Amino acid sequence: MDPWNFNSLTETNINQLFNLTTNMKNILEKELINYIDEIIDELIIEKQKEENEIDKLVLSQSGSMGKMKKYKNVEIPTLYIPDRIPINPNSISNIKKVLEHIYEITGIKSGLRKWVAVVCDGVPYNLIQKIKKEFPWLILIPGALHKEMNMLKAFVELNWIIDIKEFAQIQELIWPFVQNCKDPTAHKYLEWSKKQTNFVYKLKFEQIFVYLQAIINFRNGIQNNNPLLQNAARRQFSPIWSARRHHIYRLIEITYEEQMQRLKPQIRNIIEKYHVISCSGYKNQHQGLDAILEEINKTLKSLVPPVPSQHYWEIAARNCMNFMKLRETLFKNIEYIDKESSRIRTKPDFAIESQSEELKNFTSLAQEKRKTFIKQKLLQLTTNEIWETIPISAEEALSQKNENNMTKEQLIVVINSLLVSFPESQNVRYNNLNNKPKTTLLNILQEVWGLQNIIE
């Protein structure tokens, strides 16, 4: 079956990417209410003590979200590990070789199937976008593990400038409400929080209960294989990609949503249901396929010599699943518990220092930048506007102003100094800088800064 419903999106379809859908809003509200209720329950107990610890200092986190319940009723999939190919997918030419190999081993070439989903991290995903039209059978999925890693990195990078070095606690935001309310609930707290006028409080609330909560929701969506929660959390977090220097994940977010909208509904359902799997059989221990691959790679490396030839890689790949089954049986017999698979998430927060004026309207500015990028990418609209990050501190705002005041020659010197650390395959994109206008150079500078921040 041809997986595509249509080749391109209409303007109406594209406009639907701008905001959260009603279903997304509902599931995010439900998760937030549950999350806040948990904290309020803890604070009520603290409030009832004769001498509570919150008034003396910020509560230390217990590092848990409650006891993890396990329901082992998920079918464990059979994994097939093909022979390793000695190609690093770090250039377009190498990416083509990898895709051609997949085209053959998955049965696309022989006509056995019409399409296949391929999971990869940020850099290969970005490179594939440049040649994707050459591979109409390809459905590209960003790895959930790398997505979450970059969400966390982006959140910390954003808040570090504010002063995340000394984390405040989530309880700090809710404690004043609990202290002065006879019957505190999550709904009452949310109404109370809307009436707060202190800028620092409002900023903390937004960063924790919108963006950090989005990361937690994304993790929960993956672990419980809940596609709606994953998609809602992904879109809720997406303004940060456009607000700061995260050019690759900004592109990934938009191209992934565009691709999923173009798929036939039954194909989309299959992709969303099976792009995460549970190897333990527990329905709340699903993982992205890139996380599974990381584990397999770790196992493969333990089965080969320090400097392995292709022959040893093939032996390891062809026996890897047998080795993993043997290890699982051994762990079961000796009643060993793999702590990594049941480790619980912690809940970070932050304090604040100086800030820019733009930070007061962070989300609205970030959403507008995201809308502009969607229009440029999917509607092919052009603009002479220079893309800039939303400055967080007053110092960053001043630095940004200084960049805008640089001459062409100064911009070229800065860009070339950054490109020295880049692979040659990426430097080719930035040739002939002398012939480019200043507005283009400013955008290139922002892009190059962003490329330095990628987790590969």
FIGU-543447 format. One record per residue: residue in three letters; y, z, x of N, C-alpha, C in turn. Coordinates in steps of 0.1 Angstrom, whole numbers, plus 5000, padded with zeros to 4 digits. Example, Ala and Ser with C-alpha at 12.3 -4.5 7.8 and 13.67 -1.06 7.14 Angstrom:
// residues 2
ALA494350785132495550785123496750785132 SER497850715128498950715137500050795129 
// end
This chain:
// residues 456
MET498850005008500050005000501350005009 ASP502249915006503549915012504250045009 PRO504650125019505250255015506650255010 TRP507350145011508750145008509050104994 ASN509950174987510350144974511450044974 PHE512350054983513349954985513849965000 ASN514549855004514849845018516149915022 SER517049945013518250015016518750095004 LEU519550195006520050274995521350224989 THR521450244976522750204970523750314973 GLU525050284970526050384973525850514965 THR525350494953525050614944524050694951 ASN522950634956521950714963522450784975 ILE523350714982523950774995524750894991 ASN525550884980526450994976525651114972 GLN524351094968523551214965523151294977 LEU523351244989523051315001524151415005 PHE525251404999526451485003526251635000 ASN525651664989525651804984524251854981 LEU524051984979522752034975522551994960 THR521251964957520851934943520752064935 THR520652054922520452174914519252254918 ASN518152184920516852244924517052314937 MET517752254947517952314960518752444958 LYS519852434950520652554948519852664942 ASN519052634933518252744926517252814935 ILE516552734943515552794952516252874963 LEU517352824968518152894978518653034973 GLU519153024960519653144954518553254952 LYS517353204948516253294947515853354960 GLU515753274971515453334984516453434988 LEU517753404986518853494990518753624983 ILE518553614970518453734962517253824967 ASN516153764969514953844974515253904987 TYR515953834996516353885009517254005009 ILE518353985001519354094999518654214992 ASP517854194982517154304975516354394985 GLU515654324995514954395005515854485013 ILE516954435017517854515025518454625017 ILE518854605004519354704996518354824994 ASP517154784992516054884990516054985002 GLU516154925014516055005026517355095027 LEU518455035023519755115024519855225014 ILE519255205002519155304992518455434997 ILE517355405004516555515010517355585021 GLU518155505029518955555039520155645033 LYS520655595022521755655015521355795010 GLN520055805006519555935000519256045010 LYS519256005023519056105034520356195035 GLU520156315040521256405041522156355052 GLU521656295063522456245073521956105077 ASN522656005072522155865075522555815088 GLU521755725093521955665107523055555107 ILE523255495095524155385095525555425097 ASP525955545092527255595094527555635109 LYS526455665116526555705130526555575139 LEU525655485136525555365144524855255136 VAL524955135140524255025133522755045134 LEU522155025122520655035122519954945132 SER519054995139518254905147517254835138 GLN517054705141516154625132514654665134 SER513954665124512554695125511754575129 GLY512354455129511654335133510654285124 SER510854315111509854265101510554235088 MET509854155081510354115067509354175057 GLY508854295060507754345052506454305057 LYS505454365051504054335055503654195052 MET503054125061502653985059501353985051 LYS501353925039500153905032499453775035 LYS498153785036497453665040496553615029 TYR496653485026495753435015495053315021 LYS493753335024492953235031492253145021 ASN493053045016492452955007492952815009 VAL493352785021493852645025492752575033 GLU492552455029491552375037492052345051 ILE491252375061491652345075491352195078 PRO492352125082492151975084491351955097 THR490651845098489951795110490951725119 LEU491051765131492051705140491251605149 TYR491951485151491351385160492351375172 ILE491751395184492651385196492251255204 PRO493151155204492851035211492951045226 ASP492550955234492750955248494250955252 ARG494651035261496051035266496450905272 ILE497650865270498150745277499250785286 PRO499250745299500150795309501550725308 ILE502250755297503550695294504450805290 ASN505650815296506650905292507650835282 PRO507650885270508550815260510050845261 ASN510550815273511950855276512850735277 SER512350615273513150495273512650405262 ILE513450315258513150225247511850145250 SER511750095263510650015267509350095266 ASN509450225270508250305270507850345255 ILE508950365247508750395233507950285226 LYS508350165229507650045224506150045227 LYS505850075240504450075244503650185236 VAL504250305234503650405227503350365212 LEU504350305206504250265192503250155191 GLU503150065200502149955200500750015201 HIS500650115209499350185211498950255198 ILE499950315191499650385178499250275168 TYR499950165168499750055159498250005160 GLU497750015172496349965174495350075170 ILE495550195175494450305173494450355159 THR495450345151495450395138494950295127 GLY494650175132494150075122495149995115 ILE496450005119497549915113497249775117 LYS496949755129496749615134495649545128 SER494549625125493349565119493449555104 GLY494449605098494649605084493949715076 LEU493449815084492749925078493750005069 ARG494950025074496050095066497350015068 LYS498250045059499549975059500650055065 TRP500550185067501550265072500950395079 VAL501750455087501350585094502650665097 ALA502550795095503650885098503450935113 VAL504550925120504550965134505551085136 VAL505151195141505951315144506451315158 CYS507751335160508251345174509451435175 ASP509851475187511051555188512351475189 GLY513451535192514751475191514951345199 VAL514651345213514951235221514151105217 PRO512851115216512150995212512550955198 TYR512851045189513251005175514550925176 ASN515450965184516750895185516550755191 LEU515650745201515450615207514750525197 ILE513750575190513050495180513950435170 GLN515050505166515950455156516550315160 LYS516650295173517250165178516350045176 ILE515050075174514049965173513149975161 LYS513550065152512650105140512349975132 LYS513349885130513149775122511949685127 GLU511649695140510549615145509149675141 PHE509149795135507949855132508049905117 PRO507949805108508049845093506949935088 TRP505849955095504850035091505050185094 LEU506150215102506350345108507150435099 ILE506650555096507450655089507650765099 LEU508850795102509250885113509551025108 ILE508951125114509051265109509551345121 PRO510751415120511151505131510251625131 GLY509851665143508951785144509651915139 ALA508851985131509452105125509752215135 LEU508852225146509152325156510452295163 HIS510552175168511752135175513052145166 LYS512852115153513952125144514452275143 GLU513452365142513852505141514452555154 MET513852515165514452555178515852515179 ASN516152385175517552335177518452405166 MET517952435154518752505145519152645150 LEU518252715156518552845162519552835174 LYS519252725182520152705193521552675189 ALA521752585178523052555173523752675167 PHE522952755160523552875154524052975164 VAL523252995175523753085186524953025193 GLU524852895196525952835203527252845195 LEU527152825182528352845173528952985173 ASN528053085172528453215171528653295184 TRP528153235195528353295208529853295212 ILE530553185208531953175211532753285203 ILE532253305190532853415182532653555189 ASP531453565195531053685202529753745196 ILE528753665198527353705193526653795203 LYS527253815215526653885226526154025222 GLU527054085213526654215208526454205193 PHE525154185189524854155175525254275166 ALA526054255156526154345145524954335136 GLN524854425126523654425118523954375104 ILE522954305098523054265084523454375075 GLN522854495078523054615069524554645069 GLU525254615080526754645081527454585069 LEU527054465066527754385055527554455041 ILE526354505039525954545026526154705024 TRP526154775035526254915035527454975027 PRO528654915029529854965021529654955006 PHE528954845002528754814988527754924983 VAL526654944990525555034986526155174985 GLN526955204994527555344995528355374983 ASN529055274977529955304966529455254953 CYS528255214952527655164939526555254934 LYS526555294922525555384916524255314915 ASP524255184911522955114909523054974916 PRO522954974929523154844937522054744935 THR522454624933521454514932522054394940 ALA521154294943521654184950522654104942 HIS522454084929523454014921524854084921 LYS524854214920526054294920526754274934 TYR525954274945526454264958527154134960 LEU526554024955527153894957528453884949 GLU528553944938529753944930530854024938 TRP530454134943531354224951531854154963 SER530954074970531354014983532353904980 LYS532353834969533353734965534753784965 LYS534853914962536153974960536754024974 GLN535954014984536454064997537453965003 THR538554025008539553935014539653935029 ASN539054035035539054035050538353915056 PHE539153845065538553725071537353745079 VAL537253855087536153885095534853905086 TYR535053975075533954005066533453865060 LYS534353785056533953655049533253565059 LEU533753565072533153485082531753535085 LYS531553665087530153715089529253685077 PHE529753705065528953675053528453525054 GLU529453435056529053295056528053255067 GLN528253305079527353275090525953335088 ILE525853455082524553515080523853475068 PHE524553475056523853445044523853295040 VAL524553215047524453065045523653005056 TYR524153015069523452935080522253005086 LEU522353135089521153205094520153215083 GLN520553235071519553235060518853095058 ALA519652995061519052855061517952845071 ILE518052905083517052895093515852975089 ILE516053095083514953175078514253105067 ASN514953035058514352965047513552845052 PHE514152775062513352665068512052715073 ARG512052825081510852875086509852915075 ASN510352985064509453015053508952895046 GLY509752785045509352665039508252595046 ILE508352605060507252545068505952625067 GLN506152755069504952845069504152845056 ASN504852825045504252825031504052685026 ASN504452585034504252445029505052425016 ASN506252465016507152445004508152345007 PRO507952215003508852105007510252125001 LEU510352174989511652194983512552294991 LEU511952404995512652505003512952445017 GLN512052365023512352305036513652215034 ASN513552125024514652025023515952095019 ALA515952205011517152275007517752345020 ALA516852405027517352475039517952375050 ARG517252265051517752165060519052115057 ARG519252085044520552035039521652145040 GLN521252265037522252375037522752395051 PHE521952375061522252395075523052275081 SER522852165075523352035081524752025085 PRO525752095078527152085082527352125097 ILE526552215102526652255116526452145126 TRP525452055122525251935131526451855133 SER527251845122528451755122529651835127 ALA529651965127530752045131530852055146 ARG529752065153529652085167529051965174 ARG528751985187528251875195526651865194 HIS526251815183524751805181524551655175 HIS524851555183524851425179523451375175 ILE522451405182521151355180520551415167 TYR520751555165520251615152521051575140 ARG522351545143523151495132522651365127 LEU522251275136521651145133520251165127 ILE519451255132518051275127518151325112 GLU519051415109519151465096519451355086 ILE520351275089520751165080519751055078 THR519151015090518250905089516950945083 TYR516551075085515351125078515551125063 GLU516651185058516951185044516951045038 GLU517550955045517650815040516250755039 GLN515450775049514150725050513250775038 MET513350905036512550965025512950915011 GLN514250895009514650834997514150694994 ARG513950625005513450485003511950475001 LEU511250585004509750575002509450574987 LYS508250514984507750534971507350674968 PRO507550724956507350864953506050924957 GLN504950844955503650894958503450914973 ILE504050814981504050824995504850945001 ARG506050964995506851074999506151204996 ASN505451214985504751344982503651364992 ILE502951264996501951275007502551325020 ILE503651265024504251295036504751445036 GLU505351485025505851625024504751725023 LYS503651685018502551785016501751805029 TYR501651695037500751705049501451695062 HIS502851695063503451695076503451835082 VAL503051935075502752065081501252105077 ILE500552175086499152205083498852345087 SER497852405082497452545086496052535093 CYS496052565105494852565113494052695112 SER494652795105493952925104493252935090 GLY493752855081493152855067494052945058 TYR495053015064495953095056497053015051 LYS497453025038498452935032499852975036 ASN500053085042501353115047501453115063 GLN500553025069500553015083500552865087 HIS501352785079501452645082502352625094 GLN502152515101502952475113503252325112 GLY504352295119504652155121503652085130 LEU503451955129502451895137502851895152 ASP504151905155504651915169504152045175 ALA504152155167503752285171502252275174 ILE501452215165500052195168499752115181 LEU500552015183500451935195500752015208 GLU501752105207502052185218500852275222 GLU500152325211498952415214497852325220 ILE497652205215496652115220496952085235 ASN498252055238498552025251498352135261 LYS498652255256498352375264496852395267 THR496052365257494552375259494152265268 LEU494652145266494252025275494552065290 LYS495752115292496152145306495252255312 SER494652345304493752445309492352385313 LEU492152265308490752195310490752095322 VAL491952075328491951975338492352035352 PRO492151965363492552015376494052015377 PRO494652085388496052085389496751955390 VAL496051855397496651715398495551625392 PRO495551615378494451545372494651395372 SER493551315373493551175371493451145356 GLN493551015353493450975339491951005334 HIS491050995343489651025340489451165334 TYR490051265341489951405337490751425324 TRP491851365322492551375309491651325298 GLU490951215300490051165289488951255286 ILE488351315297487251415294487851535286 ALA489051585290489551695283489851665269 ALA490451545266490851515253489651495244 ARG488551445249487351415241486551545239 ASN486851655246486151775244487051895240 CYS488251855237489251965234488852035221 MET488551965211488252035198487052115199 ASN486052075206484852155208485152285215 PHE486052275225486452395233487252485223 MET488152435215488952515206488052585196 LYS487052515191486052575181485252685188 LEU484852665201484152765208484952885210 ARG486252875213487152985215487353065202 GLU487452995191487653055178486453135175 THR485253085177484053155174483953285183 LEU484253265196484253385205485253495200 PHE486453455197487453555192486953625180 LYS486353545171485853605159484653705161 ASN483853675171482653755174483153885180 ILE484153885189484554005196485754075188 GLU486054015176487054075167488454075174 TYR488753975181490053965188491053895178 ILE492253955177493253905168494353835176 ASP494553705173495553635180496953675175 LYS497653755182498953815178500053705176 GLU499853595183500953485182500953435168 SER499753425161499753355148500253445137 SER500353575140500853665129502153735133 ARG502853685143504053755147505153735136 ILE505953845134506853835123508253805128 ARG509053745120510453705124511353825124 THR512353825134513353925134514553865127 LYS515653955125516753915117518053945125 PRO518653845132519853865140521153855132 ASP522153915137523553915132524553905143 PHE525853925140526853905151528153985148 ALA528954005158530254055157531253945160 ILE532553985161533553885162534653915172 GLU535353815178536453835187537553755182 SER538153665190539253575186538653455179 GLN539553385172539153265164540253165163 SER539853045160540852935158541152935143 GLU542252875139542652855125541652775118 GLU541052675124540052595118538752675113 LEU538452785120537352855117537452915102 LYS538652935098538752995084538252905073 ASN538152775076537652675067536452595073 PHE535652675080534552605088533652515079 THR533152575068532152505061532752375054 SER533952395048534552275041534852165051 LEU535352205063535652105073534352035078 ALA533352115080532052065085531451965075 GLN531452005062530951915051531651785051 GLU532951785053533751665053533351575065 LYS533151635077532651555088531351495086 ARG530451575079529151515076529251405066 LYS530051415056530251305046530751175053 THR531751195062532251085070531151015078 PHE530351095085529251035093528250965084 ILE527951015072526950945063527550815059 LYS528850805056529450685052529450585063 GLN529750625075529750535087528350485090 LYS527350575089526050535093525350455082 LEU525450495069524650425059525450325051 LEU526850345050527650245043528350145052 GLN528150165065528750085075530250085074 LEU530850195070532350205070532850245084 THR533950175088534550195101535750285100 THR536050355110537250435110537850445125 ASN539050465126539750485139539850625143 GLU539350715134539450855136538650905148 ILE539150985156538451045167537551155163 TRP536251155166535451265162535651385171 GLU535851495166536051625173535251735167 THR534851825176534151945171535252035164 ILE534652125155535552225149535652335159 PRO536852355165537052465175536852605169 ILE536152685176535852815171536852925176 SER537152915189538053015195539452945197 ALA540453025198541752965201541752895214 GLU540952945224540952875237540252735236 GLU539252725228538552595226539552495219 ALA540252545209541252455203542252405213 LEU542752485222543652445232543052345242 SER541752365246541052275254540852135248 GLN540552145235540452015227541751935227 LYS542852015225544151945225544351885239 ASN543951955250544151895263543351765265 GLU542151765260541351645261542051525254 ASN542651545243543351445236544551395244 ASN545051485252546251445260545951375273 MET544651365276544251305289544551155289 THR544751095301544850955302543450885302 LYS543350755300542150685301541350715314 GLU542150715325541550725338540950865339 GLN541650965334541151105335539851125326 LEU539851055315538651065306537451005313 ILE537650885319536550815326535950905337 VAL536850975345536451055356535551165350 VAL535951235339535151345333533851295328 ILE533851175321532651125315531651085327 ASN532051025337531250985348530651105355 SER531451215356530951335363529851395355 LEU529851385341528751435333527551345333 LEU527751215334526651115334525751125346 VAL526251185357525451195370524151265367 SER524151365358522851435355521951375345 PHE522351255340521551195329520551095335 PRO519451075328518550965333519150835333 GLU518750745342519350615343519250535330 SER518150555322517950485310519050515299 GLN519650635300520650675291522050625296 ASN522250615309523550575315523850435311 VAL522850355309523150215306524050195294 ARG523950295284524750285272526250305275 TYR526550355286527950385289528550305300 ASN528150185301528750085311530050035306 ASN530849985315532149925312533150015306 LEU533150135310534150235304535550195306 ASN535850115317537250075319537749985308 ASN536849915301537249815291537349875277 LYS537050005276537050065263538350135260 PRO538850135247540050195243539950355244 LYS541050415244541050565246540350635235 THR540450585222539750655211538250645213 THR537750535218536350525220535850615232 LEU536750625242536350715253536350865249 LEU537250905240537251035235535951065227 ASN535550965219534250985211533050985221 ILE533050905231531950905241531951035248 LEU533051095251533151225258532451335249 GLN532751335236532151425227530651405226 GLU530251275226528751245225528051295238 VAL528651265249528051305262527951455263 TRP528951535259528851675258527651715249 GLY527551655238526451685229525051665235 LEU524951555242523651515248523151625258 GLN524151695264523751795274523151915267 ASN523351935254522852055247521552035240 ILE520851925242519651895235518451975241 ILE517652025232516352085237515351975236 GLU514751935247513851825247512451875245 
// end
